[in-house]
Amino acid sequence: MIDLSTIQTLELIQNLQNAKSKDCLYGLVNQTLTPMGARLLKSNVLQPLTHAPDLELRYDALEELATKEDVFFAVRQGHYPCTISSDGLSILIAGVALKAFIDVDRVLTQMTVIPTKPSIQYWEQSINNVILLKQYIKSISPVFDALVGVKSRLLQGISSVSPAKRRLLVRPMTDVAEVVCAAQNSRLRDGDRRNHQ
């Protein structure tokens, strides 16, 4: 772990002259697309890995993503090549991948906090959080699909989750979100009927 004076002196997270400037290590390397990625990067800047085997795994994954631009952009933007015919014709299938990820850490934190006196706003936000979580779960598949055929062990570990296992992980939350959406729509329709009477 890096001590506070070193963090400040090396300007790892914040510029000494201008706190709002991005002229610091974190500001210069932060090209993340999600709030979770930004937090993970900040954590890695402040507590860098020192275990050589873990570093090697990351270096291999980074090298593969740097040399295989199609995989890199497929994960980042949500477009991945897909062969659609016997002659090997490939097209880009649009997905959502990282760009559409919600801040799932924030949503899960909000879902675990229960106020002492829940209000209507709390229940509405809870419903919205379940819907956001459903969206997040659906947006994971393009990342797995984009990593098909990778060689690095770290990326293979991510892509090796089989479609059947993904469905087992996703299905229960999707079912819950659909029930909540149906209940919310029913409540809205009932409210509209009462307003029109």
C-alpha positions as CSV (number, residue, x, y, z in Angstrom):
1,M,0.0,0.0,0.0
2,I,1.2,3.5,-0.8
3,D,1.4,6.0,2.0
4,L,-0.5,9.3,1.8
5,S,2.5,11.6,1.4
6,T,3.7,9.5,-1.6
7,I,0.2,9.6,-3.2
8,Q,0.3,13.4,-2.9
9,T,3.9,13.9,-3.9
10,L,3.7,11.7,-7.0
11,E,0.2,13.2,-7.9
12,L,-1.2,9.8,-8.3
13,I,-4.9,10.8,-7.8
14,Q,-4.9,14.6,-7.7
15,N,-2.8,17.4,-9.1
16,L,-1.1,19.5,-6.4
17,Q,-1.6,22.9,-8.1
18,N,-5.2,22.4,-9.3
19,A,-7.4,19.8,-7.6
20,K,-9.9,19.8,-10.5
21,S,-7.2,19.2,-13.1
22,K,-6.8,15.8,-14.7
23,D,-3.0,16.2,-14.8
24,C,-2.2,13.4,-12.5
25,L,-1.5,9.7,-13.1
26,Y,-5.1,8.6,-12.5
27,G,-6.5,11.4,-14.7
28,L,-4.2,10.6,-17.5
29,V,-4.8,6.9,-17.6
30,N,-8.5,6.9,-16.8
31,Q,-10.2,5.8,-20.0
32,T,-12.8,3.7,-18.2
33,L,-16.4,3.6,-19.4
34,T,-18.1,2.6,-16.2
35,P,-18.1,4.1,-12.7
36,M,-17.1,0.6,-11.4
37,G,-14.1,0.6,-13.8
38,A,-13.1,4.1,-12.6
39,R,-13.2,2.9,-8.9
40,L,-11.2,-0.2,-9.7
41,L,-8.6,1.8,-11.5
42,K,-8.3,4.2,-8.6
43,S,-7.9,1.3,-6.2
44,N,-5.2,-0.3,-8.4
45,V,-3.3,3.0,-8.6
46,L,-3.4,3.4,-4.8
47,Q,-2.8,-0.3,-4.1
48,P,-0.9,-1.7,-7.0
49,L,-0.4,-5.5,-7.4
50,T,3.0,-6.8,-6.4
51,H,2.4,-10.5,-6.8
52,A,4.4,-11.5,-9.9
53,P,2.0,-14.3,-11.2
54,D,-1.0,-12.0,-11.0
55,L,0.9,-9.3,-12.8
56,E,1.9,-11.7,-15.5
57,L,-1.8,-12.7,-16.0
58,R,-2.8,-9.1,-16.3
59,Y,0.1,-8.3,-18.7
60,D,-0.9,-11.2,-20.9
61,A,-4.5,-10.1,-21.0
62,L,-3.5,-6.5,-21.7
63,E,-1.2,-7.6,-24.5
64,E,-3.9,-9.6,-26.1
65,L,-6.4,-6.7,-25.9
66,A,-3.8,-4.3,-27.3
67,T,-2.9,-6.6,-30.2
68,K,-6.4,-7.8,-31.1
69,E,-8.2,-4.5,-31.6
70,D,-11.4,-6.3,-32.7
71,V,-11.7,-8.0,-29.3
72,F,-10.8,-4.7,-27.5
73,F,-13.4,-2.7,-29.3
74,A,-16.0,-5.5,-29.1
75,V,-15.7,-5.5,-25.3
76,R,-15.6,-1.7,-25.1
77,Q,-18.2,-0.7,-27.6
78,G,-20.4,-3.8,-27.8
79,H,-19.8,-4.8,-31.3
80,Y,-18.5,-8.3,-31.9
81,P,-17.8,-10.3,-35.1
82,C,-20.2,-13.2,-35.8
83,T,-20.0,-15.7,-38.6
84,I,-23.4,-16.0,-40.2
85,S,-22.9,-18.2,-43.2
86,S,-20.9,-21.2,-44.4
87,D,-18.7,-19.1,-46.6
88,G,-17.3,-17.4,-43.4
89,L,-18.9,-14.0,-43.9
90,S,-18.5,-12.0,-40.7
91,I,-20.6,-9.1,-39.7
92,L,-20.6,-6.9,-36.6
93,I,-23.4,-7.6,-34.2
94,A,-24.3,-4.6,-32.1
95,G,-24.5,-5.2,-28.4
96,V,-24.2,-3.1,-25.3
97,A,-21.0,-4.3,-23.6
98,L,-19.3,-2.0,-21.2
99,K,-20.6,1.3,-22.6
100,A,-24.2,0.5,-21.3
101,F,-23.3,-0.9,-17.9
102,I,-25.0,0.9,-15.1
103,D,-23.3,1.6,-11.8
104,V,-24.3,-1.8,-10.3
105,D,-22.3,-1.2,-7.1
106,R,-24.4,1.9,-6.4
107,V,-27.6,0.1,-7.3
108,L,-26.8,-2.9,-5.1
109,T,-25.9,-0.6,-2.2
110,Q,-29.2,1.2,-2.5
111,M,-31.0,-2.1,-2.6
112,T,-29.4,-3.2,0.7
113,V,-30.2,0.0,2.6
114,I,-33.6,-0.1,4.3
115,P,-34.8,3.2,5.8
116,T,-36.6,3.2,9.2
117,K,-39.6,4.9,7.6
118,P,-39.9,3.8,4.0
119,S,-41.7,6.3,1.8
120,I,-43.3,6.1,-1.7
121,Q,-40.1,7.5,-3.2
122,Y,-38.1,4.7,-1.5
123,W,-40.4,2.0,-3.0
124,E,-40.3,3.7,-6.4
125,Q,-36.5,3.8,-6.3
126,S,-36.4,0.2,-5.2
127,I,-38.5,-0.8,-8.2
128,N,-36.2,1.3,-10.5
129,N,-33.2,-0.4,-9.0
130,V,-34.6,-3.9,-9.8
131,I,-35.2,-2.8,-13.3
132,L,-31.7,-1.3,-13.6
133,L,-30.2,-4.6,-12.2
134,K,-32.2,-6.5,-14.9
135,Q,-30.7,-4.2,-17.6
136,Y,-27.2,-4.8,-16.2
137,I,-27.7,-8.6,-16.2
138,K,-28.8,-8.5,-19.8
139,S,-25.8,-6.3,-20.8
140,I,-23.3,-8.8,-19.5
141,S,-23.7,-11.4,-22.4
142,P,-22.1,-9.2,-25.1
143,V,-18.9,-9.1,-23.0
144,F,-18.7,-12.9,-22.8
145,D,-19.5,-13.1,-26.5
146,A,-16.7,-10.6,-27.4
147,L,-14.1,-12.7,-25.5
148,V,-14.8,-16.0,-27.4
149,G,-11.5,-17.3,-28.7
150,V,-9.1,-15.3,-26.5
151,K,-5.8,-16.9,-25.5
152,S,-4.8,-15.2,-22.2
153,R,-5.8,-17.2,-19.1
154,L,-7.4,-14.2,-17.4
155,L,-9.7,-13.4,-20.3
156,Q,-10.4,-17.1,-20.9
157,G,-11.6,-17.3,-17.3
158,I,-14.1,-14.6,-18.0
159,S,-15.2,-16.0,-21.3
160,S,-15.4,-19.6,-20.1
161,V,-18.7,-19.1,-18.3
162,S,-21.0,-21.2,-20.4
163,P,-24.2,-19.8,-21.9
164,A,-26.1,-22.3,-19.7
165,K,-24.5,-21.1,-16.5
166,R,-25.1,-17.5,-17.6
167,R,-28.8,-18.2,-18.0
168,L,-28.8,-19.8,-14.5
169,L,-27.3,-16.6,-13.1
170,V,-29.5,-14.2,-15.1
171,R,-32.9,-16.0,-15.1
172,P,-34.0,-15.5,-11.4
173,M,-33.2,-11.8,-11.5
174,T,-34.9,-11.4,-14.8
175,D,-38.0,-13.1,-13.5
176,V,-38.1,-10.8,-10.4
177,A,-37.7,-7.7,-12.5
178,E,-40.5,-8.8,-14.9
179,V,-42.8,-9.3,-11.9
180,V,-41.9,-5.9,-10.5
181,C,-42.4,-4.3,-14.0
182,A,-45.8,-5.9,-14.4
183,A,-46.9,-4.8,-10.9
184,Q,-45.6,-1.3,-11.6
185,N,-47.4,-1.1,-15.0
186,S,-50.6,-2.4,-13.3
187,R,-50.4,0.2,-10.6
188,L,-49.8,2.9,-13.2
189,R,-52.8,1.8,-15.2
190,D,-55.0,1.7,-12.1
191,G,-53.9,5.2,-11.2
192,D,-54.7,6.4,-14.8
193,R,-58.2,4.9,-14.6
194,R,-58.8,6.6,-11.2
195,N,-57.6,10.0,-12.6
196,H,-59.9,9.7,-15.7
197,Q,-63.0,8.9,-13.6
